Amino acid sequence: MATEIKVPALPESVSDATIATWHKKAGDVVRRDENLVDLETDKVVLEVPSPVDGVLKEIKFEEGATVTSQQLLAVIEEGAAPAKDATPAAAKDAGKEKAPAAGNEEVQPKAEAAKEQAKAPASTTPAPVASGGGTALPPGARFTAASEGIDASQVDGTGRRGAVTKEDLLNYAKKGGVGNAGGARPEQRVAMTRIRQRIAERLMHSKESIAMLTSFNEVNLGKVMAMRKELGEGFEKANGIKLGFMGFFAKAAANALQRYPAVNASVDGTDIIYHGYADISIAVSTEKGLVTPVLRNVERQSFADIEKGIAEYAKKARDGKLQLDDLQGGTFTITNGGTFGSLMSTPIVNPPQSAILGMHAIKERAIVENGQVIAAPMMYIALSYDHRIIDGKDAVQFLVDIKNQLENPHRMLLGM
């Protein structure tokens, strides 16, 4: 029985998707729940699993093609097994190839695949090159391998399922002195992914539509670090998750948002919408770009709930398992450039939100405390905000509120 594989239903905000990678080819055996193809949308990469066991009989679109919701992607012959030998008649139908002799390992699906490929829509996207682990290269890495003249099968991959990334290829070329990266003036032209195009579009929209301003402060994280050292082991044993820094910042932000509702508001035409809940978007860096999954109702969550939510989203982002619902909504964003060494920055507001908190690297600096100069673990924090609805006074006091909570973390336990 033939089973049709269609593009999953896409939400109203996503009109179409691009076929990023086929993990199977026509004639391959597939298992139920095995991923067949990755579809890249403006926001996430969607996996399309097989609903049945069988043989992938036909692929309707090649990599790089644009498809829409419920469009037919492929056909699986349920319960079928791949033929071991092509018959003379089948060979004739597949381009009048010579029928294989007895014992020859040439198989019929290869001829069928060639015939179906001839029918498939033309694509300018190069065929994927296998990485060291046998995984098809992502689009960006594929172009890098071609332009740098690198054999991807010789490169150890650090991406999802061992895939070789663009960075793996460039590092291999630089360290090993192979490919064009060892030359004087290498260049390459690579098409933006759908996600990168969407990021660029939203950032430009933000800069052009929001009266953006950034305020700064600094935080002494000595007490937070002492609390993590004192209670971290017991916290992990009790909750099965480590006590990180982001949990403190998320909880402090949720508390402060209740006290400064303008920072948690959004603009809709000539109206201001005040949100009575703190749905905080946590910026997560992935191979394909920055994504912002949303922690819901952080004001009601415990530290353990927050840390578990962050860890779950981080894993889903690394594995490419984030769903569109994970990214929808959000009333406020926290981004941590400090994980990459950033000392200070001016983060860009994510519309329709009106503010974003930027965390940065923790550095020991000399400060004056009780008349004495001491070394303390300090972090600069930044709040970029929409000056149309957030006054400078509210923005500054919001940052001071964050600072006071983090420098007195026991206050958060009391909801202060």
SVG drawing of the C-alpha trace seen along z (x, -y; Angstrom):
<svg xmlns="http://www.w3.org/2000/svg" viewBox="-5 -59 54 75">
<polyline fill="none" stroke="black" stroke-width="0.4" points="0.0,0.0 1.3,-3.5 1.6,-6.1 1.9,-9.7 4.3,-11.9 3.2,-15.5 4.5,-18.8 3.2,-19.2 0.6,-21.9 2.3,-25.2 1.0,-28.0 -0.5,-31.2 2.7,-33.1 4.8,-30.7 3.7,-30.5 6.2,-28.0 9.3,-26.0 12.6,-25.0 13.7,-21.4 17.1,-21.5 18.3,-17.9 16.9,-14.5 18.2,-11.8 16.9,-9.0 16.9,-8.5 14.5,-6.7 14.8,-3.0 16.0,-3.2 14.4,-1.1 12.8,-3.4 11.5,-2.6 8.6,-4.0 9.4,-7.3 12.8,-7.6 13.5,-11.1 13.1,-11.4 13.7,-15.1 14.5,-18.4 12.3,-21.4 13.7,-24.8 11.2,-27.6 11.7,-31.2 11.9,-30.1 12.8,-26.5 13.9,-23.3 11.1,-20.8 11.8,-17.0 9.3,-14.9 9.3,-11.3 8.1,-8.2 4.7,-7.1 5.3,-3.5 7.9,-0.8 8.6,-0.4 10.6,-1.6 10.9,-5.2 9.4,-4.8 9.4,-8.3 10.7,-11.8 8.7,-14.7 11.1,-17.6 14.8,-17.9 16.8,-19.9 16.5,-23.6 12.9,-23.4 10.2,-25.6 7.1,-23.7 3.8,-24.7 1.6,-23.2 0.2,-19.7 2.1,-19.5 3.2,-16.0 6.8,-15.3 7.3,-11.6 5.6,-8.2 6.4,-5.2 5.5,-1.7 4.4,-0.3 5.9,3.1 7.9,3.4 11.4,4.7 14.0,3.4 14.6,5.7 18.0,7.4 18.2,7.8 16.8,5.7 14.9,7.7 15.6,7.1 12.3,5.4 12.9,3.0 16.4,2.3 14.8,1.4 12.4,-0.9 15.1,-2.6 17.0,-3.8 17.7,-0.5 20.6,0.4 22.0,3.8 20.4,6.3 22.8,7.4 24.2,11.0 23.3,13.4 25.2,12.6 25.6,8.9 24.8,6.6 23.3,3.9 19.7,3.4 16.5,2.3 15.8,-0.7 18.9,-2.5 17.3,-2.4 14.0,-3.5 15.7,-6.4 17.4,-7.5 14.0,-7.6 12.3,-9.5 15.2,-12.0 14.7,-12.8 11.1,-13.6 11.8,-15.7 11.9,-19.6 15.2,-21.0 17.3,-22.5 20.4,-24.6 21.4,-23.3 24.5,-21.0 24.0,-17.4 24.9,-16.9 28.4,-15.6 28.8,-12.9 30.5,-13.9 32.9,-11.8 30.1,-10.0 28.1,-9.4 25.7,-12.3 24.7,-14.6 26.3,-18.0 24.0,-21.0 23.6,-23.5 26.2,-26.0 28.8,-23.4 28.2,-21.9 29.1,-25.2 32.1,-25.6 33.4,-22.2 33.0,-22.9 34.5,-26.4 37.4,-25.4 38.2,-22.2 37.9,-20.0 37.0,-16.3 34.3,-16.4 34.7,-12.7 38.1,-13.5 36.7,-16.0 35.3,-15.1 31.9,-16.7 30.6,-18.5 27.1,-19.2 23.8,-17.4 24.2,-13.6 27.9,-14.1 27.3,-16.4 30.2,-18.4 29.5,-22.1 30.9,-25.1 33.1,-25.9 34.5,-22.3 35.5,-22.7 37.2,-26.0 39.0,-24.9 40.2,-21.8 41.5,-23.9 43.3,-26.3 44.9,-23.8 45.8,-21.3 46.9,-23.8 44.6,-22.3 41.9,-23.8 41.7,-27.4 41.6,-28.7 45.4,-28.3 45.7,-30.7 46.1,-34.5 42.6,-35.8 39.8,-33.2 36.2,-34.2 33.0,-32.4 29.4,-33.3 26.8,-31.4 23.0,-31.9 21.4,-32.9 19.4,-30.2 15.7,-30.9 16.3,-31.4 19.1,-33.8 17.0,-35.8 14.2,-36.0 16.6,-37.2 18.0,-39.9 14.4,-41.0 13.3,-41.2 16.4,-43.1 16.0,-45.7 12.3,-46.0 13.3,-46.6 15.8,-49.3 13.5,-51.1 10.2,-50.9 11.3,-51.3 12.7,-54.4 15.4,-52.3 17.7,-53.4 20.0,-51.4 20.9,-51.9 23.7,-50.1 24.5,-49.1 26.9,-46.7 26.3,-43.8 28.4,-42.3 27.7,-38.6 29.7,-37.5 26.7,-36.5 25.1,-34.6 28.4,-32.7 28.6,-31.9 25.1,-30.6 25.7,-28.4 28.8,-27.1 27.1,-26.4 23.8,-25.0 24.6,-23.9 25.4,-20.2 22.3,-19.8 20.1,-21.6 21.3,-19.2 20.7,-16.2 17.2,-17.4 16.1,-18.5 18.3,-16.6 19.5,-19.9 22.4,-22.2 21.9,-25.7 23.0,-28.0 23.3,-31.8 20.4,-32.2 17.9,-31.0 18.9,-33.9 18.6,-36.4 15.3,-35.0 13.7,-35.1 15.0,-38.6 13.6,-39.8 10.2,-38.2 10.0,-39.9 11.1,-43.3 8.6,-43.0 5.8,-42.8 6.9,-46.0 7.6,-47.9 4.8,-46.8 5.8,-49.2 8.9,-47.1 6.7,-44.1 4.3,-45.8 4.0,-46.0 2.7,-48.4 -0.2,-47.6 -0.9,-50.5 -1.9,-53.3 -2.6,-51.0 -0.3,-49.7 -0.8,-46.1 0.2,-45.4 0.9,-41.8 0.2,-40.5 2.5,-37.5 6.2,-37.1 6.8,-35.0 10.5,-35.4 12.3,-34.6 15.8,-33.1 18.2,-33.7 19.9,-30.4 22.7,-30.3 22.4,-27.4 24.3,-26.4 21.7,-28.1 21.4,-31.3 19.9,-32.8 16.5,-31.4 14.5,-32.6 12.3,-29.9 9.9,-31.1 9.7,-30.2 6.0,-30.7 4.8,-32.3 8.3,-32.6 6.9,-34.7 5.2,-31.6 8.1,-29.2 10.6,-27.9 14.4,-28.0 14.3,-24.3 11.4,-24.8 13.3,-27.6 16.6,-25.7 14.8,-22.6 13.0,-24.6 16.3,-26.3 18.1,-23.0 15.3,-21.4 15.2,-24.2 19.0,-24.2 18.9,-20.5 16.1,-20.9 17.9,-23.7 21.1,-21.7 19.2,-18.7 17.1,-20.8 13.9,-19.8 12.4,-23.2 8.8,-23.5 7.1,-26.7 5.0,-26.9 8.3,-27.0 9.1,-30.3 5.7,-32.0 4.9,-34.8 7.2,-36.2 6.9,-39.5 10.5,-40.1 13.9,-38.7 17.2,-37.8 20.3,-37.3 23.7,-36.3 26.7,-37.5 28.9,-36.7 29.1,-33.0 31.1,-34.1 33.3,-36.6 31.3,-39.9 32.1,-42.5 29.4,-45.0 26.9,-45.4 23.6,-47.0 21.1,-44.2 18.3,-44.8 14.7,-44.6 12.7,-41.7 9.3,-43.2 6.5,-43.3 8.3,-43.1 9.5,-46.5 12.7,-45.5 15.6,-43.1 18.1,-42.4 21.7,-41.8 24.1,-39.8 27.8,-39.9 31.1,-38.2 31.9,-38.1 35.2,-39.7 37.0,-40.4 37.4,-44.1 38.4,-46.4 35.5,-48.0 35.0,-50.0 32.9,-48.3 32.5,-49.8 35.4,-52.1 37.7,-49.3 39.0,-48.4 38.3,-44.8 38.3,-42.4 34.7,-41.3 33.2,-39.3 31.4,-42.0 29.1,-41.9 27.8,-44.8 24.1,-44.5 22.2,-46.4 18.6,-47.1 17.6,-48.1 14.0,-49.4 11.4,-51.1 11.4,-54.7 7.9,-55.3 6.3,-53.6 9.2,-53.1 10.5,-56.3 14.2,-56.5 13.3,-56.6 11.4,-53.2 14.3,-51.6 17.0,-52.8 14.9,-51.7 14.2,-48.3 18.0,-47.7 18.6,-48.9 15.9,-46.4 17.7,-43.6 21.0,-44.7 19.6,-44.8 18.0,-41.3 21.2,-39.7 23.4,-41.4 21.0,-40.1 19.7,-36.8 17.9,-35.8 15.4,-38.6 14.3,-36.6 13.4,-33.7 11.0,-36.0 9.6,-37.6 11.2,-40.9"/>
</svg>
